[in-house]
Amino acid sequence: MTGLLEIRESLKTFYARNEIYLNPCVKFMIALISLIVVNGSMGYMTLLKNPVVVLVIALMCSFMPKNFIVIVAAFWVLLHSYSLAMECAVVVAAVFVIMFLLYFRYTPKHTMVVLLTPLMFAVKIPYAMPVVLGLLGTPLAGASLSCGVVVYYIIKLMSDNVTVFSAMDAESGSQKFRIMLDGILDNKGMFVTLIVFLLTLILVYTIRRMSIDNAWTVAIIAGLTTNAVLLLVCEFVLELQFSVIAIALGTFISFGICILVQFLEFNVDYTRTEIVQFEDDEYYYYVKAVPKNIIAAPEKKVKRINKQHKKVPAKQEKQVTTIKTSHGVSRTTVKQDQNKKNRTKQD
């Protein structure tokens, strides 16, 4: 456990130091994945499927505010819808306008929820979204969650009826409108998913704010269980096209994601819980204090081992001798005198 806490603190420190570089990279990746998923699900306009265009738009989104990514993704869906049928684009545009008014009015800060919800649907684990929002946000985050669910089902509706729209001629505009409107208004699966996700979000938010031990863990288990049970009940009662295996497997994977979120955001030690009581002039206070599991990241100690170098003997100082001659004073060194003596012996 200590090792995991050290890793968590190291990750937080790394992010704090490199936030200015990591945030653009995260926005780039989310924008890139969103555009790729839309192209894979729809892909009716050839120009938008060009990898160069996708990379350039995603790179541009990395330097823009987060809400800009939502606008670009919505515009991407509209262009593909228009390429399929103009009537589809009109209906999608009207729905997007209503959603954006709801989104910018209540939860403009939950940009990633609108983008991540369709992506989680694409990988078959959307059940983590309402639980994570209940842990980290408030019930108002349900507006962004609802927008993400509606976007996914609209894309799925057009993908399921591609052959129908392609077979109709330009004079069948009213029929195309009817297919789109009926597909949205009569989509029981979409409305059931919306209601179940919102109920799960509220339940998780309520439990995690309770003054009970392991509140977050209880909220995660209760939220995922309630979500799965309600979806399965609606599947059998309303005869929806939900996959029991997909719900079970997605719930299991979502549990792991939620536990990871809890570890990163709310890791406390209930064994050291304290009940504190104090008062002021107007109130008595009864406070339950639960300490966090915080451990400082170990500091790296660098030990330098230098090789021992042999001491180089200092140069011998030259001894100077003074010899008086008839022409004046001349100076010779000891080495010069020694050379003269050697020459004399040789002679």
N, C-alpha and C positions, 0 to 999 in steps of 0.2 A: 504493500500500500504506500509505503514511503517513497518508493521509486516512482510510482504513478503520480504522486503529488509533486515530486520534483520535476517530472516531465511537464505537468500542467503549468507550474510556475515558470518553467523555462519557455514554454510556448507563449505565455502571456507577456513575458519580458521581451521575447523576440518580436512579437507583434507590436508592442509599444514602441520599440526602437525603430521598426521598419514599416510603420503604419502608412507613411506617405507613399511607399512603393507597393505595399501589399494591396491596398484598397483599389487602385486602378487595375491590378492584375485580377482581383476577384470580380470586379465589374466586367472586365473583358471576358472572363471565362463564362460568367452567367449569361451575358449577351450572346456570346458565340453559341453556347449550348441551346439557348432559347430559339435562336434563328435556325439552327440545324434541326431541332425537333419540329418546328413549324414546317420547314421545307420537307422533312421526312413524312409528316402527317398529311400535308396538303400538296405542295409542290406543283401547282397548276401553272405558275408563271416561270418560264425557263430562265429569264434574266436573274431572278432572285435566287436561283439555285447555283449561280456561278460562285465558286469558292472565293474568288478574288473579291467579289462584291460583299460576300458575307464577312470576310476578314476585315475589309475596310470599314464596314458599318460597325462591327464589334469593336474595332480599335477606336473608332470615334466615340462609341458609348463609354469606353473606359475613362475618358477625360471629361465626361459630362455628368450632371447630377443623376442620382439613381432613378428618379421619376422619368428621366428622358429614355431610359431603357424600356420602361413600360409603354411609352408612347411609340417608340420604334417597333416594338413587338406587335402592338395593336395595328400599326400601319402595315406591317408585314402581312398580318392575317387578312387585312382588308384588300391588299393588292392581289393576294392569291384568290380571295373570294370573288373579286371582280373578274379575274381571269377565268374562273369557273362559270360565273353567271352574274350579270349586273344586279339581278334581283337579290341574290345572296348577299352581295356587298351592301345593298341598301339596308337589309334587315340587320346584318352584323353591325353596320355603322350605328343604327338606332340603339341597339343593345349596348354597344360600347359607350355611347354618350350617356345613357342612364347609369351604367356602371361607374364611369369616371366621375359623374356628379356625386354618386354615393361614396366613391373611394376618396376623392379629394376633399370631401366635406368632413369625413369622420377619421379616416386613417391614412393620411398622406405619407406618414413615415414608414408604413409597412409595405414598402415597394417590393421587397424580396418575396413577400407572401404571395403577391399576385403572380410573380414569375415562377416561384418554386412549386406552387400547387399544381399547375398543369404538368410540370416536369416530374413531380412525384407520381402523378397519375400515369405518366408514360412508362415509368419503371415499376409500376404496380405496388407502390408502397405509399399511397396518399394518407393512410390512417395515422401517420406520425404527425401530420400538420396540425390538426385540432388539438392534439395533446401538447405538442411543443408550444403552440400559441397560448394554451391555458397555463402552461408553466411560466412562460416568459412575458406574456402580455396581459391584456384585459379583454373582457367580452366585446369591446369595440373592434378588436382585431377581426371579429367575424365578418365585417364588411369586406375587408381585403380577401379573406378566405372564400367568401361567397363569389366574389369576382373571379378568382382563380378557378373555382369549380365550374362556373358558367362558361368561361373561356374554353375549358377542356371539352365540355359537352357540345359546344357549338362547332369546334373543330372536328370532333368525332361525328357529329351529324352530317357535316358536308362530306367527310371521308366515306361514310357509309352510303351516301346517295350520289356519288360521282357519276356512276353509269346512268342514273335517272336524269340528272341535269344535262349530261352530255347528249343524251338521246332526244331531248326536247329542242324544238326550234325556237327562233326568236319570238314567234307569236304566242308561245306558251308561258308568257311572263306571269300571268295570274296564277297558273298552276305552280310555278316555282315559288312564288310568294306563299302560297298555301302550304307547300311542303315545308318551307323554312319555319313558318309560324306554328304549324302543327307540331313540327319536330321539337320546338322550344317549349311551347305552352303545354303540350301533352306528354312531355318527357317525364314520366314518373320516376325513372332512375335518378335524374338530376335533382328533382325536388326532394326525394327521399334522402339522397346523399347530403344535400344542403342542410336539411333539418337535423339529421343524425350528427353531422359534423358540428353544427352550432350547439346542440345539446351536450355533446362531448366536451367542447371547449368550455362551456359554462360550468359543467360538473368538475372538470379538472381545476379550473380557476378557483372554484369554491373550496374544494378539498385542500389544495395546496396552501391556502391562506388560513387554514384552521391551526389552532394551537395544540397539535397532537404530534407525537413522535413519528418520525419518518413520513411526514405529511406529503412530501413530493413523491416518494415511492408508492404510497397508497393512492395518490392522485393518478399516477401513471397506470397502475394496474386497473384501477376502477374505470379510468377513461377508455383504455384499450378494450377492456372486457365489455363495457357498455356499448361501445362503438360496434364491435363485432356482433354482439347479440342482437342489437337493433337492426343491423343490416341483414342478418340471417332471417330474422323474423319477418321483415318486409319482403325478403326474397320469397319466402314460402306463402305469405298471405297475399301479396300483390302479384306474384309470379313474375318477378323482375329477372333480368338476365345477369345476376350476380354469380360469380364463381365462388363456391364454398372453399375450394382449395386455395384460390387466390386470396380470399379474405383471411384464411387461417395463416398462410405463409406470410402475407403482408403484415399481419398483426404481430407475428413473431419477430420479423425484422424491425418493425417500428418500435418494438419494446427495446431492442438493443440501441436504436438511435436515441430514444428518450432517456435511457440510462446514461448514455454518453453525455447528453445535454445536462442532465442533473449533476454528473461528476464535474463538469466544467463550470457550472454556474452556481450550484448549491450543494457543496460538500461540507457537512457539519458533523460534529461529534456529539451525539445525544447522551453519551455516558457522562459527560461533564456539564450537563444542564443545571442551571441555577435558577431558583425562584427568588426574585428580589422584590422587596416591599419598601416603599418610602412614601413620603407625603409632603405636601406644601400647604399653603394657607387655604386652598380651596378643594383639593382632591387627595384621595389615597390612591397610590399606584401599586399594582401587582404586575410585575414584569417577569416573563420567562425568558431567560438569556441562554441561548445555545451557541457555544463557540464554534468558529469555523475551523476546518482542518487546513491550516496554512503551514507550509514549511518553506523555508528559504532555500532557494536554489544553491547548490554547493558552489563555492568559488573555486575557480581553477587555479591551482598553484603550479607555477612553472619553475622547475629546478634546473638550473644551468650547470652543466658539467664541462669545464674547460680543460683542454689538454695542457699538461705541464710542459712548458717550454724551457729548454736549457738556457741557463744564463750565459750570455755572451760576455766573455771577459772584456773589461774596458781596455781600450787601447793604451798601451804604455806611453807614458808621457816622454817626449823626447828630451833627453838631458843635453843641455847646451854647455859647451866648454868654451872658454874665451882664451884665445892665444894672441899674444902680442907679437907683432912683426915690425919690421922696419918701415913697412908701408902703412902701418896702422894696426887696427884691431880686426881680427877675423874670427868668426864663430863657426864651430863645427859641432855636429851632433855626435853622440856616442857611437851610433851606427857607422857614421863616416870614419871615425877613428878606428873602429874595429876593422873596417874594410881596408884601411891603409896598413894596419898591422898584418893582415893576412897576405896582402900583396908583398910586403917586405919579407915574410917568411918564405914565400914561394921563390923569391929572387935568391 
